[in-house]
Amino acid sequence: MPPAENAQQLSRRASGFSATDLGTLGGARSTAAAINVIGQVVGESQTASGAVHAFLWQPGRGMLDLGTLGGDNSQATAINDKGQIVGSANTASGDSHAALWQ
């Protein structure tokens, strides 16, 4: 398929969708990583201090900072339909460990 036709086909598929700004935890950027069946979204967001923290965003409630394991940074990478979240977080010594938030 020629590039112009491919772009038109992609544009037609995307119609009917809208984007929602999930916000940040006070910093300049955020990135969504996963969503579950009830619309909960997880990812990472820069905080006002410049650290990056895992977040949970819920419709009608907004973004919640999931914190760390004592260090500066964390990331949420997946959420299941029970609301259990997995990712990684830094400890106070700077090591990165797998994390489960529930």
N, C-alpha and C positions, 0 to 999 in steps of 0.2 A: 504494500500500500504506500503511495507517495506521501511524503511528510505532511503536506497540506491536508490531505484527506484524513490522515491519522490524527492530526490536531483537531479537526472538525469533529471526528468521532469521539475523541476524549472530551471535548467541550460539551457535546450532547449528553454524555454519560454523567457529567458533573452537574448538569442542571437539576434543580430541585434540592440541592444541598445549600446550607448556609454555614458560615464560620462563626464561632463564638469565641470572643476574647476571654480567656481564662484568667488573665492578669498575671501578676508576679507576687513574690514574697517581699517586695520592696525594692528589688534591684531592677536592672535594665532588661533582663531576658528570662524566658521560661521555655521549656520544651516538654511536650506531652509524649508519653511512651506507650501507654496502654489504656484501654477502656473496658468496662464490664457491661453486662446486660442491663443494669439499672442506671447506667450513665455516669458512674464514678470514673474519674480520670486520674491517673498518676503520672509522675514525671519528676523533673527537677527544675528548680527556679533559683535565680540569684537573689540573695537577701540584700537588704540595705547596706550591710557591712561588706558585701562582695563575696561572701561565702556562697556555696551552692548547696541547697537542701532539697531533700525529697519532699514532694507534696502530694496531697490527696485533694482533688477538687470534686465537690458534690453539687448537683443542681439545687439552686435555692439556698445553698450554704456558702459557696465560694471555696477559696483555697485555704487549706490547713497545712502548716509546717509540720512535717513528721519528725524533725530533729535529726540527731546523729547518735553515734555511740560514744560521745564525749569529744570527738574531734570537730573539725571545721566543715566537712562536706558529707553529703549523702545523695544517693540517687535511688528512685523507685523505678523499677523496670516492668513490673507486671502486677495485675490485680485479678483475683478470681471472683466468681459470683457471690462468694460469702464475704467479700470485702477484705480478704487477707492480701497483704501487699508484700512483695519481695523486691530486693535490690541490694545495695551495698552502702556501707557507711564507714567513716573513719573513726578510729578510736582516739583517745587523748594522745597516744604515742605516735599517731599518724598512720598506723596500719589500716588497710582497708579490709573489712570483713563482710561476709554475707549477712543480710539483715532480713528479718521478718517482722512486719508491723501488723498487729491484729487487735 
